[in-house]
Amino acid sequence: MRIFIVHAHPEPKSFNGAMTETAAVSLKTAGHEVIVSDLYAMRFNPVSDRQNFITIHNPDYFRQQTEEAHAAMHDGFAPDVQQEMDKLFWCDALILQFPLWWFGLPAILKGWVDRVFASGGRIYGGGKWYDRGVFCGKLAMCALTIGGPPSMYADNGLNGPIDAILFTINHGMLYFTGFTVIEPFLVHSPVRKSDAERAAELSRYRERVLSLRTAPTLRYAKLADYDERYVLKSTKP
């Protein structure tokens, strides 16, 4: 397999860093190909604006989706964006590695999505979305650390269920663009764990990345399951 890891943590010695290193070494040792985009090390610019493009459709008014569609037709994406797109098309599986910050992605990773997941048919658009998306047949997984214990993220927990918190990422970014989404790999409170406990978590993660093709996946409804209003047919009044 060809695995693309997008790593978003500013500290190389962090547990996120250990997870990415574990995944990359384990996968390569098993004969897989791996590319890592370490966004902080790359100094990736997360600000999405005209710098995304080397082409211009409308110089007087910036509408990102219009410029994305124009760039898709004229090979007009900036080199840093195009390089990340090329990695997405290259891979069989995508791993987003990050700490949960303010109930979502770190800004640098959200900016990566904003810039790289371009419309106009390149990543989505023109009827290419969800189970008809560009990346159908590819796998994607979130691997993340969470500051609080599992109980805080249970259905009756203070912070709310983790599945709901990650829905915008798993469903709204990954499944939206066609990926089959693997159940997220979660490590709670790594700073409060002993060295032995952290080692056990890395061992558990090693097992997950080496079995991506058979890992449990999240099940979402298909476009055909919705009516013309995009309401599930089974729930129509």
C-alpha positions as CSV (number, residue, x, y, z in Angstrom):
1,M,0.0,0.0,0.0
2,R,0.9,3.6,-0.4
3,I,0.2,5.6,2.7
4,F,0.1,9.4,3.1
5,I,0.4,10.8,6.6
6,V,-0.4,14.4,7.2
7,H,1.2,15.3,10.5
8,A,0.1,18.4,12.5
9,H,1.9,18.9,15.8
10,P,4.5,21.6,16.4
11,E,6.7,19.5,18.8
12,P,8.6,16.6,17.1
13,K,9.1,14.9,20.5
14,S,5.3,14.9,21.2
15,F,3.3,11.7,21.4
16,N,1.8,12.7,18.1
17,G,5.4,12.7,16.8
18,A,5.9,9.2,18.3
19,M,2.7,8.0,16.6
20,T,3.8,9.3,13.2
21,E,7.3,7.8,13.6
22,T,5.8,4.4,14.7
23,A,3.4,4.4,11.7
24,A,6.1,5.3,9.2
25,V,8.7,2.9,10.4
26,S,6.3,0.0,10.9
27,L,4.7,0.5,7.4
28,K,8.0,0.8,5.6
29,T,9.4,-2.2,7.4
30,A,6.4,-4.2,6.2
31,G,7.1,-3.2,2.6
32,H,4.6,-0.3,2.2
33,E,5.4,3.1,0.7
34,V,5.0,6.1,3.0
35,I,5.0,9.8,2.5
36,V,4.7,12.2,5.5
37,S,3.8,15.9,5.2
38,D,4.9,17.4,8.5
39,L,3.0,20.6,8.2
40,Y,4.9,22.5,10.9
41,A,8.3,21.4,9.6
42,M,7.2,22.4,6.1
43,R,6.0,25.7,7.4
44,F,2.9,25.1,5.5
45,N,0.8,28.3,5.1
46,P,-2.7,27.5,6.2
47,V,-4.2,30.8,5.0
48,S,-6.5,30.2,2.0
49,D,-6.7,33.1,-0.5
50,R,-5.3,34.1,-3.9
51,Q,-1.9,32.5,-3.0
52,N,-3.6,29.2,-3.7
53,F,-3.4,29.9,-7.4
54,I,-1.1,30.9,-10.2
55,T,-4.1,31.6,-12.4
56,I,-6.7,34.4,-12.0
57,H,-10.3,34.1,-13.1
58,N,-11.7,37.4,-11.7
59,P,-9.1,40.0,-10.6
60,D,-11.8,42.2,-9.1
61,Y,-13.6,39.9,-6.8
62,F,-12.2,36.8,-5.1
63,R,-14.5,33.8,-4.8
64,Q,-12.5,30.8,-3.9
65,Q,-14.7,28.1,-5.5
66,T,-14.7,30.0,-8.8
67,E,-11.0,30.4,-8.7
68,E,-10.6,26.7,-7.8
69,A,-12.7,25.6,-10.8
70,H,-10.7,27.9,-13.1
71,A,-7.4,26.6,-11.7
72,A,-8.6,23.0,-12.1
73,M,-9.2,23.6,-15.8
74,H,-5.9,25.4,-16.4
75,D,-3.4,23.7,-14.0
76,G,-3.4,26.8,-12.0
77,F,-2.8,25.7,-8.4
78,A,0.2,27.0,-6.6
79,P,3.1,24.5,-6.2
80,D,2.6,23.9,-2.5
81,V,-1.1,23.1,-3.0
82,Q,-0.5,21.0,-6.1
83,Q,2.2,18.9,-4.3
84,E,-0.2,18.0,-1.6
85,M,-2.9,17.2,-4.1
86,D,-0.5,14.9,-5.9
87,K,0.2,13.0,-2.7
88,L,-3.6,12.5,-2.2
89,F,-4.0,11.0,-5.6
90,W,-0.8,8.9,-5.1
91,C,-1.9,7.3,-1.9
92,D,-4.1,4.3,-1.2
93,A,-4.7,5.4,2.4
94,L,-4.6,8.8,4.1
95,I,-3.9,9.3,7.8
96,L,-4.5,12.6,9.5
97,Q,-2.3,12.8,12.7
98,F,-3.2,15.6,15.1
99,P,-4.0,16.6,18.7
100,L,-7.6,17.5,19.3
101,W,-7.6,21.3,19.8
102,W,-10.7,23.2,20.8
103,F,-12.9,20.2,19.7
104,G,-11.4,20.2,16.2
105,L,-8.4,20.2,13.9
106,P,-5.3,22.4,14.7
107,A,-5.5,25.5,12.5
108,I,-2.6,24.4,10.3
109,L,-4.3,21.2,9.4
110,K,-7.7,22.9,8.9
111,G,-5.9,25.3,6.6
112,W,-4.4,22.4,4.7
113,V,-7.9,21.1,4.1
114,D,-9.1,24.5,3.1
115,R,-6.4,24.9,0.5
116,V,-5.9,21.4,-0.8
117,F,-9.5,20.0,-0.9
118,A,-10.3,22.2,-3.9
119,S,-13.6,22.2,-5.8
120,G,-14.2,22.4,-9.5
121,G,-13.8,18.7,-10.0
122,R,-10.2,18.4,-8.8
123,I,-11.1,17.1,-5.3
124,Y,-14.9,17.5,-5.4
125,G,-17.6,19.1,-7.4
126,G,-19.5,18.3,-10.6
127,G,-21.4,15.5,-8.8
128,K,-18.2,14.1,-7.3
129,W,-19.0,13.9,-3.6
130,Y,-19.7,11.3,-0.9
131,D,-19.9,7.8,-2.3
132,R,-19.4,9.2,-5.8
133,G,-16.4,11.2,-4.7
134,V,-13.0,11.5,-6.3
135,F,-11.3,9.4,-3.7
136,C,-13.7,6.4,-3.8
137,G,-11.7,3.2,-3.2
138,K,-9.2,5.0,-1.0
139,L,-9.1,4.7,2.8
140,A,-8.7,7.6,5.3
141,M,-8.3,7.6,9.1
142,C,-7.9,10.2,11.9
143,A,-5.3,9.3,14.5
144,L,-5.4,11.7,17.3
145,T,-4.5,12.5,20.9
146,I,-7.1,13.9,23.3
147,G,-6.4,15.7,26.5
148,G,-9.3,14.4,28.6
149,P,-10.2,10.8,29.6
150,P,-12.7,8.7,27.6
151,S,-15.4,9.3,30.2
152,M,-15.5,13.0,29.2
153,Y,-16.2,12.0,25.6
154,A,-18.9,9.4,26.3
155,D,-22.6,10.0,25.2
156,N,-23.3,11.4,28.7
157,G,-19.8,13.0,29.2
158,L,-19.2,16.6,29.9
159,N,-17.6,17.3,26.4
160,G,-20.1,15.2,24.4
161,P,-19.6,12.1,22.4
162,I,-16.3,11.9,20.4
163,D,-18.2,10.6,17.4
164,A,-20.2,13.8,17.2
165,I,-17.1,16.0,17.6
166,L,-15.2,14.2,14.8
167,F,-18.3,14.0,12.5
168,T,-17.3,17.2,10.7
169,I,-13.9,15.7,9.9
170,N,-14.9,12.0,9.2
171,H,-18.1,12.8,7.3
172,G,-17.7,16.4,6.2
173,M,-14.2,16.2,4.9
174,L,-13.1,12.6,4.3
175,Y,-16.3,10.8,3.3
176,F,-17.5,14.0,1.5
177,T,-14.5,13.6,-0.9
178,G,-15.1,9.9,-1.4
179,F,-12.8,8.2,1.2
180,T,-13.9,5.1,3.0
181,V,-13.4,6.2,6.6
182,I,-11.7,4.0,9.1
183,E,-12.8,4.3,12.7
184,P,-10.5,6.9,14.3
185,F,-7.6,5.8,16.5
186,L,-7.8,7.7,19.8
187,V,-5.2,8.1,22.5
188,H,-6.6,9.8,25.6
189,S,-4.4,11.8,28.0
190,P,-1.0,10.6,26.8
191,V,0.8,13.1,29.1
192,R,-0.8,11.4,32.1
193,K,0.2,7.9,31.1
194,S,3.3,6.1,32.3
195,D,6.1,5.2,29.9
196,A,4.8,1.6,29.8
197,E,1.2,2.8,29.0
198,R,2.5,5.0,26.2
199,A,4.5,2.1,24.8
200,A,1.4,0.0,24.9
201,E,-0.6,2.7,23.0
202,L,2.1,2.8,20.3
203,S,2.0,-1.0,20.0
204,R,-1.7,-0.8,19.6
205,Y,-1.3,1.9,16.9
206,R,1.3,-0.2,15.1
207,E,-1.2,-3.0,14.9
208,R,-3.8,-0.6,13.5
209,V,-1.7,0.9,10.7
210,L,-0.5,-2.6,9.7
211,S,-4.1,-3.7,9.2
212,L,-5.6,-0.7,7.5
213,R,-7.4,-2.7,4.8
214,T,-9.2,-4.8,7.4
215,A,-9.7,-2.1,10.0
216,P,-13.3,-1.3,11.1
217,T,-14.9,1.5,9.1
218,L,-17.6,4.1,9.7
219,R,-20.8,3.4,7.8
220,Y,-22.6,6.4,6.2
221,A,-25.6,6.5,4.0
222,K,-25.1,6.7,0.2
223,L,-26.4,9.5,-2.0
224,A,-29.0,7.2,-3.4
225,D,-30.5,6.9,0.1
226,Y,-31.5,10.6,0.0
227,D,-34.4,12.3,-1.8
228,E,-34.2,15.4,-4.0
229,R,-34.1,17.5,-0.8
230,Y,-31.1,15.5,0.6
231,V,-33.3,14.0,3.3
232,L,-33.0,10.3,4.0
233,K,-35.9,8.6,2.2
234,S,-36.5,6.3,5.2
235,T,-37.2,9.4,7.4
236,K,-39.6,11.2,5.1
237,P,-42.8,12.4,6.8
